[in-house]
Structures are given as C-alpha cells and as structure tokens.
C-alpha cells in the first residue's frame, strides 16, 4: 500500500478522492505506516474520506490523523458520481 500511495504522489493527475472503508480505515489513524503518504496526498488536494461506522467498529474514531470521517450515504453518493473507481 505504501508503494502504491507513494507512486500516486509522483503521478499526474492525482486522484480526486481516496475512500477508506472496512479495515482500510486503519490507514488513516495514528500509527499507520502510510500516514506520511496520505498527508502528502491531502496537501496536494486529494480528498480523503474514512467510513465512520467502520472506524467505530474498530474503536478508532478518536484516532483519525488524516482526512475526514464520513458516512455511507456520502461514500455511496461519491462512488456513484465518479467517472472511474479503482478498488484495492
């Protein structure tokens, strides 16, 4: 994952949005091994959303270090409006 995110930093165009759901929300919290890459992407204008329900499930909602906590309605809305969706 670190290699993928680092590569995104070097490419143009950058993605508009990164959405983290399920166990993927562990990437946006304190102690994540990819926080530096995600913070750099956010500084480049990439929006980062994390599923609030998923964060609650893992007990991590108070440990979010990058991006915004979102809900499934907004996540589904953004996915349906996207021209291209890449899933990892």
GUMIFI-241548 format. One line per field, with one value per atom (N, C-alpha, C): x, y, z; residue in one letter; atom name. Coordinates in steps of 0.2 Angstrom, whole numbers. Layout:
BEGIN
X = (X,...) .
Y = (Y,...) .
Z = (Z,...) .
type = (A,...) .
atom = (CA,...) .
***
This chain:
BEGIN
X = (4,0,4,10,14,17,19,22,17,10,5,4,3,2,8,14,20,20,18,18,12,7,2,4,9,12,16,19,23,20,13,10,5,4,-1,-6,-13,-16,-16,-17,-18,-26,-28,-35,-38,-45,-48,-50,-51,-53,-51,-49,-47,-52,-56,-61,-58,-58,-56,-62,-63,-69,-66,-71,-69,-62,-58,-51,-47,-48,-44,-44,-49,-49,-43,-40,-34,-28,-29,-23,-23,-29,-29,-28,-27,-26,-19,-19,-12,-8,-2,2,2,-2,-2,4,7,13,13,7,6,4,4,1,5,12,16,13,12,10,3,-2,-8,-9,-5,-4,-2,3,6,1,-3,-8,-14,-15,-20,-18,-11,-8,-8,-8,-9,-16,-21,-28,-32,-29,-33,-37,-44,-49,-48,-48,-48,-54,-58,-63,-63,-65,-65,-72,-74,-81,-81,-86,-87,-89,-93,-96,-90,-86,-80,-75,-74,-70,-72,-79,-82,-81,-82,-82,-75,-69,-63,-60,-65,-63,-58,-58,-53,-55,-62,-64,-61,-58,-54,-47,-45,-38,-36,-41,-40,-35,-30,-25,-24,-28,-28,-35,-38,-44,-50,-56,-62,-66,-70,-74,-80,-83,-89,-94,-99,-104,-106,-109,-110,-114,-119,-123,-118,-114,-109,-104,-102,-97,-101,-107,-110,-112,-114,-115,-109,-103,-97,-95,-96,-94,-98,-105,-109,-108,-106,-104,-98,-93,-87,-86,-82,-81,-77,-73,-68,-67,-68,-67,-62,-56,-51,-52,-52,-53,-47,-44,-39,-41) .
Y = (-6,0,6,6,12,13,8,9,12,10,12,20,21,28,33,30,34,36,31,31,36,36,42,49,49,56,58,54,55,56,54,54,60,62,67,64,65,68,64,68,64,62,57,56,62,62,67,65,59,56,49,48,41,40,34,32,26,26,21,18,11,8,1,-2,-8,-8,-13,-12,-7,-4,1,7,8,14,14,9,8,12,14,18,25,28,35,37,32,33,34,37,37,31,31,24,21,23,20,21,15,16,20,22,26,33,35,42,48,47,52,53,47,47,50,48,51,58,60,68,72,69,72,72,67,67,72,73,78,85,86,93,94,89,90,91,91,92,86,80,74,73,73,72,65,64,58,57,52,50,44,43,37,35,29,27,28,32,32,26,22,16,11,11,6,8,15,17,16,16,14,7,3,-4,-6,-3,-4,0,4,8,13,16,21,28,29,36,42,41,46,46,42,42,44,47,49,54,53,58,61,59,62,61,66,65,67,65,67,60,60,55,56,51,52,46,46,41,37,32,28,31,35,39,43,47,51,47,42,37,34,32,29,34,40,46,47,48,50,44,38,32,32,33,33,39,44,50,50,45,45,43,45,43,36,36,30,28,22,19,14,15,10,7,0,-3,-8,-7,-11,-15) .
Z = (0,0,0,4,4,-3,-6,-13,-18,-17,-22,-20,-14,-12,-14,-13,-15,-22,-26,-33,-35,-32,-33,-32,-28,-26,-32,-36,-41,-48,-48,-55,-55,-62,-63,-68,-68,-62,-56,-50,-44,-44,-40,-39,-35,-37,-33,-26,-25,-19,-17,-11,-8,-3,-3,2,5,12,16,19,18,21,24,28,31,35,34,38,35,29,26,30,35,39,43,44,49,46,39,36,38,40,41,49,53,60,62,69,72,72,70,70,63,58,52,48,45,42,35,33,27,28,35,36,32,32,28,21,18,11,10,15,14,16,21,22,16,13,7,1,0,-5,-3,3,6,4,5,4,-3,-8,-15,-17,-12,-14,-15,-13,-14,-7,-8,-3,0,7,10,14,13,17,21,27,30,33,32,35,42,45,52,55,52,55,56,51,51,56,57,62,69,70,76,78,73,73,76,74,76,82,84,90,88,82,80,79,80,78,81,87,90,88,84,82,75,71,64,64,60,59,52,48,41,38,34,31,35,33,36,37,43,44,40,37,33,35,31,32,25,26,20,15,17,12,7,10,6,2,5,2,-5,-4,-9,-15,-12,-17,-21,-18,-21,-26,-24,-29,-35,-34,-40,-44,-42,-46,-49,-47,-50,-57,-61,-68,-68,-64,-63,-56,-54,-47,-48,-44,-43,-36,-36,-30,-28,-22,-20,-14) .
type = (X,X,X,X,X,X,X,X,X,X,X,X,X,X,X,X,X,X,X,X,X,X,X,X,X,X,X,X,X,X,X,X,X,X,X,X,X,X,X,X,X,X,X,X,X,X,X,X,X,X,X,X,X,X,X,X,X,X,X,X,X,X,X,X,X,X,X,X,X,X,X,X,X,X,X,X,X,X,X,X,X,X,X,X,X,X,X,X,X,X,X,X,X,X,X,X,X,X,X,X,X,X,X,X,X,X,X,X,X,X,X,X,X,X,X,X,X,X,X,X,X,X,X,X,X,X,X,X,X,X,X,X,X,X,X,X,X,X,X,X,X,X,X,X,X,X,X,X,X,X,X,X,X,X,X,X,X,X,X,X,X,X,X,X,X,X,X,X,X,X,X,X,X,X,X,X,X,X,X,X,X,X,X,X,X,X,X,X,X,X,X,X,X,X,X,X,X,X,X,X,X,X,X,X,X,X,X,X,X,X,X,X,X,X,X,X,X,X,X,X,X,X,X,X,X,X,X,X,X,X,X,X,X,X,X,X,X,X,X,X,X,X,X,X,X,X,X,X,X,X,X,X,X,X,X,X,X,X,X,X,X,X,X,X) .
atom = (N,CA,C,N,CA,C,N,CA,C,N,CA,C,N,CA,C,N,CA,C,N,CA,C,N,CA,C,N,CA,C,N,CA,C,N,CA,C,N,CA,C,N,CA,C,N,CA,C,N,CA,C,N,CA,C,N,CA,C,N,CA,C,N,CA,C,N,CA,C,N,CA,C,N,CA,C,N,CA,C,N,CA,C,N,CA,C,N,CA,C,N,CA,C,N,CA,C,N,CA,C,N,CA,C,N,CA,C,N,CA,C,N,CA,C,N,CA,C,N,CA,C,N,CA,C,N,CA,C,N,CA,C,N,CA,C,N,CA,C,N,CA,C,N,CA,C,N,CA,C,N,CA,C,N,CA,C,N,CA,C,N,CA,C,N,CA,C,N,CA,C,N,CA,C,N,CA,C,N,CA,C,N,CA,C,N,CA,C,N,CA,C,N,CA,C,N,CA,C,N,CA,C,N,CA,C,N,CA,C,N,CA,C,N,CA,C,N,CA,C,N,CA,C,N,CA,C,N,CA,C,N,CA,C,N,CA,C,N,CA,C,N,CA,C,N,CA,C,N,CA,C,N,CA,C,N,CA,C,N,CA,C,N,CA,C,N,CA,C,N,CA,C,N,CA,C,N,CA,C,N,CA,C,N,CA,C,N,CA,C,N,CA,C,N,CA,C,N,CA,C,N,CA,C,N,CA,C) .
***
